[in-house]
């Protein structure tokens, strides 16, 4: 095995012993003790390194672990200062490089005084969100509450990454069973498949603290906020960069300086910058995804969204392959952006890599030139790893923003300006969208990416054409463990697949029982089922069959049947100030690579993993079409009333996920449109409304609904108004014109949103008028509900008149919401009540 690969694997597994040791199993303690008995290391400090070596030794039958140097690296990645033992780090350059990478990775040994001492086998992982604070959002005095995770393997379930409470302690002997399970799973990894190692560590080390707050008689305790997976992979990424820089870059020939180097010392400039942080950004995503006819939207939007994800994956893989790097070097990939840690000596290869991808995009033989790729990089010096890594993240993002405006930089004239023949790929059907095949393929269990030169085909094949020109073959597959197959949305992959991936890929589909119910509901509403069947292209209609996608017109009918309003809801949502959170959210001394990666990976899990759990809920599974959800944002279409509900659900789940930290918030836009409304238009409108939600109020953390900008509490209050009005109409049999009265009473109140004092007489009249509108109610239950609405209306108006910052328009939003939710019942007497209301207004 090449020395470089052994060095990487030694770095990746250097701390596996921390996990194994905490199991307190006799087999492992005996195996680790052997190194002390054989005088290979001391037994007085850093016991975990012996356990790491013992674990690697046990699995040396694996081809990728057969080199004994891997075991030696794990055994000696900490110096030994005891009498009779030589400090290997001062003599062996490989050990020293790994030690430097280990310290740079996360600086998790940062000491604090406010933690409770917990024995290391029972310490929980602290939520990474407990570290975040943006002063302008949280306030100068805000101190995040410390919340902790359960010790459980990774999955899409909430217990996998949601905080489990404020107790820092696990129950007794928590590691016993999970260590045994990990050992069994490790044994299932195929002997020649090193690539299966990283997902296995992610699965089991996800909730394991790399350091614990346990030191006997110590005043300062280690902060347990870095999980062992992120620490291990970032250490491996840095170590590989240091190795390449030592072999090929400016660290070459500097062995003496390296061996004397002390990470964290004042002399950080003794060595030149060994790394670069590479950022990649895909542009043109929205235009590419949403540039489809409305009648094809259900079959096409998810396909195009997933195509973009694959394109980003392969762009990142192209950079990794070009620079000869490992998957651990891919620090983040989601939402159309990726970040790679690379050796400084390979910086010159980036432009060539980017130009090759752009040339492939421009030379394709079908029209699809919306997408483009930008690459940028910044130097990462020794001192940057310890305190400034978050700032480097922000710096590379700023350079990416500039690079996106130089789309054709470095390309030949002919590539950009020469006319080209544009036609469909030869295998593309005459009708339909080029990418619709992907939608049906997503029903399969997983996918496989391989070398295009080994695929046995050179034909142009629709959406695969670009990927083949980049050198990759992409196939969807089900079953079997042959090849490089990645399974979707399950971490049960050992022995069957090469890894797993979280992805919001499933769409609402018909089942036999829901087809039968739908036909009955259509008939009940006096409609023809043919109205909701797709054209077959020959003048006929296609039958609704099991496993067909529920189309947008069918989703709109579901809302009509349940509310009386036949509309679609559109939801676009993302995390506020994410770039600032990465750059400034951590205290300065915590802005280390592992923390930044843990934060980004956790957010990605919420949008790509846990979102599946929300969407599989019976309340939403047949009503919501997720166009995309990944990175830090999402876009969904569905029956309008369920889209309103899921907006609140996602926001509330997100707040629990981030420990209710006010520095981490979501903003959203919520539209209601006709099912035939142009897709490209509602995409633009959703983006515009989201921008208004973020910048129309000073603190973001808002939702734009019906053109009104509300904070989330106001939106929840609007829901309560809606529920009260709907109850009056549907349950208490009041005329629907009641809702119109509330809407009429809200006219003109938007001028109070800023807390404008004065005009007491004008607005006092409106309070009286609102009470007058409800004067004809005879039922006691109705009067009680009306009194609640009047009291709320009165409070918000009087608060605004006193100069307090309030937004009375949430009442109008609630009334509009109620109007749409109650159209199917109780239309009698409305004309009479409306006429009387108009007379009263005069």
Secondary structure as the mmCIF struct_conf table of DSSP 4:
data_model
#
loop_
_struct_conf.conf_type_id
_struct_conf.id
_struct_conf.beg_label_comp_id
_struct_conf.beg_label_asym_id
_struct_conf.beg_label_seq_id
_struct_conf.end_label_comp_id
_struct_conf.end_label_asym_id
_struct_conf.end_label_seq_id
HELX_RH_AL_P HELX_RH_AL_P1 UNK A 3 UNK A 12
TURN_TY1_P TURN_TY1_P1 UNK A 13 UNK A 15
HELX_RH_AL_P HELX_RH_AL_P2 UNK A 16 UNK A 21
TURN_TY1_P TURN_TY1_P2 UNK A 22 UNK A 23
HELX_RH_AL_P HELX_RH_AL_P3 UNK A 26 UNK A 37
TURN_TY1_P TURN_TY1_P3 UNK A 38 UNK A 39
BEND BEND1 UNK A 40 UNK A 41
BEND BEND2 UNK A 43 UNK A 45
HELX_RH_AL_P HELX_RH_AL_P4 UNK A 47 UNK A 58
TURN_TY1_P TURN_TY1_P4 UNK A 59 UNK A 61
BEND BEND3 UNK A 62 UNK A 62
HELX_RH_3T_P HELX_RH_3T_P1 UNK A 63 UNK A 65
HELX_RH_AL_P HELX_RH_AL_P5 UNK A 68 UNK A 75
TURN_TY1_P TURN_TY1_P5 UNK A 76 UNK A 76
BEND BEND4 UNK A 77 UNK A 78
BEND BEND5 UNK A 82 UNK A 82
TURN_TY1_P TURN_TY1_P6 UNK A 83 UNK A 84
HELX_RH_3T_P HELX_RH_3T_P2 UNK A 88 UNK A 90
TURN_TY1_P TURN_TY1_P7 UNK A 91 UNK A 91
HELX_RH_AL_P HELX_RH_AL_P6 UNK A 93 UNK A 106
TURN_TY1_P TURN_TY1_P8 UNK A 108 UNK A 109
STRN STRN1 UNK A 111 UNK A 112
BEND BEND6 UNK A 113 UNK A 115
HELX_LH_PP_P HELX_LH_PP_P1 UNK A 116 UNK A 117
TURN_TY1_P TURN_TY1_P9 UNK A 120 UNK A 122
STRN STRN2 UNK A 123 UNK A 123
HELX_LH_PP_P HELX_LH_PP_P2 UNK A 124 UNK A 125
STRN STRN3 UNK A 126 UNK A 126
HELX_LH_PP_P HELX_LH_PP_P3 UNK A 127 UNK A 127
HELX_RH_3T_P HELX_RH_3T_P3 UNK A 128 UNK A 131
HELX_RH_AL_P HELX_RH_AL_P7 UNK A 135 UNK A 138
TURN_TY1_P TURN_TY1_P10 UNK A 140 UNK A 141
HELX_LH_PP_P HELX_LH_PP_P4 UNK A 144 UNK A 146
STRN STRN4 UNK A 148 UNK A 148
BEND BEND7 UNK A 156 UNK A 157
HELX_RH_3T_P HELX_RH_3T_P4 UNK A 158 UNK A 160
TURN_TY1_P TURN_TY1_P11 UNK A 161 UNK A 161
BEND BEND8 UNK A 162 UNK A 162
STRN STRN5 UNK A 165 UNK A 165
BEND BEND9 UNK A 166 UNK A 166
STRN STRN6 UNK A 169 UNK A 169
HELX_LH_PP_P HELX_LH_PP_P5 UNK A 170 UNK A 171
TURN_TY1_P TURN_TY1_P12 UNK A 172 UNK A 173
BEND BEND10 UNK A 175 UNK A 175
HELX_RH_AL_P HELX_RH_AL_P8 UNK A 176 UNK A 188
BEND BEND11 UNK A 189 UNK A 189
TURN_TY1_P TURN_TY1_P13 UNK A 191 UNK A 192
TURN_TY1_P TURN_TY1_P14 UNK A 194 UNK A 195
HELX_RH_AL_P HELX_RH_AL_P9 UNK A 196 UNK A 205
TURN_TY1_P TURN_TY1_P15 UNK A 206 UNK A 207
STRN STRN7 UNK A 209 UNK A 209
BEND BEND12 UNK A 210 UNK A 211
BEND BEND13 UNK A 213 UNK A 213
TURN_TY1_P TURN_TY1_P16 UNK A 216 UNK A 217
BEND BEND14 UNK A 219 UNK A 220
STRN STRN8 UNK A 221 UNK A 222
BEND BEND15 UNK A 226 UNK A 226
STRN STRN9 UNK A 227 UNK A 227
HELX_RH_AL_P HELX_RH_AL_P10 UNK A 228 UNK A 248
BEND BEND16 UNK A 249 UNK A 249
TURN_TY1_P TURN_TY1_P17 UNK A 250 UNK A 253
HELX_RH_AL_P HELX_RH_AL_P11 UNK A 255 UNK A 260
TURN_TY1_P TURN_TY1_P18 UNK A 263 UNK A 264
BEND BEND17 UNK A 265 UNK A 266
HELX_RH_3T_P HELX_RH_3T_P5 UNK A 268 UNK A 270
BEND BEND18 UNK A 271 UNK A 271
STRN STRN10 UNK A 275 UNK A 283
HELX_RH_AL_P HELX_RH_AL_P12 UNK A 285 UNK A 290
BEND BEND19 UNK A 292 UNK A 292
HELX_RH_3T_P HELX_RH_3T_P6 UNK A 294 UNK A 296
HELX_RH_AL_P HELX_RH_AL_P13 UNK A 297 UNK A 323
TURN_TY1_P TURN_TY1_P19 UNK A 324 UNK A 324
HELX_RH_3T_P HELX_RH_3T_P7 UNK A 327 UNK A 329
STRN STRN11 UNK A 330 UNK A 334
TURN_TY1_P TURN_TY1_P20 UNK A 335 UNK A 336
STRN STRN12 UNK A 337 UNK A 343
HELX_RH_3T_P HELX_RH_3T_P8 UNK A 344 UNK A 349
HELX_RH_AL_P HELX_RH_AL_P14 UNK A 350 UNK A 362
TURN_TY1_P TURN_TY1_P21 UNK A 363 UNK A 363
BEND BEND20 UNK A 365 UNK A 367
STRN STRN13 UNK A 372 UNK A 380
HELX_RH_AL_P HELX_RH_AL_P15 UNK A 382 UNK A 387
TURN_TY1_P TURN_TY1_P22 UNK A 388 UNK A 388
HELX_RH_AL_P HELX_RH_AL_P16 UNK A 389 UNK A 403
TURN_TY1_P TURN_TY1_P23 UNK A 404 UNK A 405
TURN_TY1_P TURN_TY1_P24 UNK A 407 UNK A 410
HELX_RH_AL_P HELX_RH_AL_P17 UNK A 413 UNK A 417
BEND BEND21 UNK A 418 UNK A 418
TURN_TY1_P TURN_TY1_P25 UNK A 426 UNK A 427
BEND BEND22 UNK A 428 UNK A 428
BEND BEND23 UNK A 430 UNK A 432
TURN_TY1_P TURN_TY1_P26 UNK A 434 UNK A 435
HELX_RH_AL_P HELX_RH_AL_P18 UNK A 436 UNK A 441
TURN_TY1_P TURN_TY1_P27 UNK A 442 UNK A 443
BEND BEND24 UNK A 444 UNK A 445
STRN STRN14 UNK A 446 UNK A 451
HELX_RH_3T_P HELX_RH_3T_P9 UNK A 452 UNK A 454
BEND BEND25 UNK A 455 UNK A 456
TURN_TY1_P TURN_TY1_P28 UNK A 462 UNK A 463
HELX_RH_AL_P HELX_RH_AL_P19 UNK A 464 UNK A 470
TURN_TY1_P TURN_TY1_P29 UNK A 471 UNK A 471
STRN STRN15 UNK A 472 UNK A 477
BEND BEND26 UNK A 479 UNK A 479
BEND BEND27 UNK A 483 UNK A 484
STRN STRN16 UNK A 485 UNK A 488
BEND BEND28 UNK A 489 UNK A 489
BEND BEND29 UNK A 491 UNK A 491
TURN_TY1_P TURN_TY1_P30 UNK A 494 UNK A 496
BEND BEND30 UNK A 498 UNK A 498
STRN STRN17 UNK A 499 UNK A 501
STRN STRN18 UNK A 509 UNK A 509
HELX_RH_AL_P HELX_RH_AL_P20 UNK A 512 UNK A 524
TURN_TY1_P TURN_TY1_P31 UNK A 525 UNK A 526
HELX_RH_3T_P HELX_RH_3T_P10 UNK A 529 UNK A 532
BEND BEND31 UNK A 533 UNK A 533
STRN STRN19 UNK A 535 UNK A 535
BEND BEND32 UNK A 537 UNK A 540
STRN STRN20 UNK A 541 UNK A 541
HELX_LH_PP_P HELX_LH_PP_P6 UNK A 542 UNK A 544
TURN_TY1_P TURN_TY1_P32 UNK A 546 UNK A 547
STRN STRN21 UNK A 549 UNK A 549
HELX_RH_AL_P HELX_RH_AL_P21 UNK A 552 UNK A 563
BEND BEND33 UNK A 564 UNK A 564
STRN STRN22 UNK A 568 UNK A 575
TURN_TY1_P TURN_TY1_P33 UNK A 576 UNK A 577
HELX_RH_AL_P HELX_RH_AL_P22 UNK A 578 UNK A 580
HELX_RH_PI_P HELX_RH_PI_P1 UNK A 581 UNK A 585
BEND BEND34 UNK A 586 UNK A 586
HELX_RH_3T_P HELX_RH_3T_P11 UNK A 588 UNK A 590
HELX_RH_AL_P HELX_RH_AL_P23 UNK A 593 UNK A 605
HELX_RH_PI_P HELX_RH_PI_P2 UNK A 606 UNK A 610
HELX_RH_AL_P HELX_RH_AL_P24 UNK A 611 UNK A 615
TURN_TY1_P TURN_TY1_P34 UNK A 616 UNK A 616
BEND BEND35 UNK A 617 UNK A 617
TURN_TY1_P TURN_TY1_P35 UNK A 618 UNK A 623
STRN STRN23 UNK A 624 UNK A 630
TURN_TY1_P TURN_TY1_P36 UNK A 631 UNK A 632
STRN STRN24 UNK A 633 UNK A 639
HELX_RH_AL_P HELX_RH_AL_P25 UNK A 640 UNK A 657
TURN_TY1_P TURN_TY1_P37 UNK A 658 UNK A 660
TURN_TY1_P TURN_TY1_P38 UNK A 662 UNK A 663
BEND BEND36 UNK A 664 UNK A 664
STRN STRN25 UNK A 666 UNK A 673
TURN_TY1_P TURN_TY1_P39 UNK A 675 UNK A 676
BEND BEND37 UNK A 677 UNK A 677
HELX_RH_AL_P HELX_RH_AL_P26 UNK A 679 UNK A 695
BEND BEND38 UNK A 696 UNK A 697
TURN_TY1_P TURN_TY1_P40 UNK A 698 UNK A 699
STRN STRN26 UNK A 702 UNK A 705
TURN_TY1_P TURN_TY1_P41 UNK A 706 UNK A 707
STRN STRN27 UNK A 708 UNK A 711
HELX_RH_AL_P HELX_RH_AL_P27 UNK A 712 UNK A 726
HELX_RH_PI_P HELX_RH_PI_P3 UNK A 727 UNK A 731
BEND BEND39 UNK A 732 UNK A 732
TURN_TY1_P TURN_TY1_P42 UNK A 736 UNK A 736
HELX_RH_AL_P HELX_RH_AL_P28 UNK A 737 UNK A 746
TURN_TY1_P TURN_TY1_P43 UNK A 747 UNK A 748
HELX_RH_3T_P HELX_RH_3T_P12 UNK A 749 UNK A 752
TURN_TY1_P TURN_TY1_P44 UNK A 753 UNK A 754
HELX_RH_AL_P HELX_RH_AL_P29 UNK A 760 UNK A 773
TURN_TY1_P TURN_TY1_P45 UNK A 774 UNK A 776
BEND BEND40 UNK A 779 UNK A 779
HELX_RH_AL_P HELX_RH_AL_P30 UNK A 780 UNK A 801
TURN_TY1_P TURN_TY1_P46 UNK A 802 UNK A 803
TURN_TY1_P TURN_TY1_P47 UNK A 808 UNK A 808
HELX_RH_AL_P HELX_RH_AL_P31 UNK A 809 UNK A 821
TURN_TY1_P TURN_TY1_P48 UNK A 822 UNK A 824
BEND BEND41 UNK A 825 UNK A 825
TURN_TY1_P TURN_TY1_P49 UNK A 828 UNK A 829
HELX_RH_AL_P HELX_RH_AL_P32 UNK A 830 UNK A 841
#
